[in-house]
Amino acid sequence: RWHHRLAQLEAYRHEGNDWPRHKDCDSEREHALGVWIHTQRYKHRRGELDPLKIKLLNDAVPGWQAGRTRGRPGRQ
């Protein structure tokens, strides 16, 4: 199941989407992925995420630890 979610998140990001949110979502898909990545970040901060899973996340979706930036996007 974990690997399935990772594949879904990778596909979501490759479609050009920003990081999924776990609150105020546009779709059930975004919500499910947002809750999942939020949990991975939480476990990582607490030192509870398996090192193999960290490597898989880093390889599949670089930048997963930071996620969205707060506030408005920067001006271009």
Secondary structure, DSSP 8 states (H G I E B T S, - for coil): -HHHHHHHHHHHHHTT-----SSS-SSHHHHHHHHHHHHHHHHHHTT-S-HHHHHHHHHHSTTTTT-S-SSS----
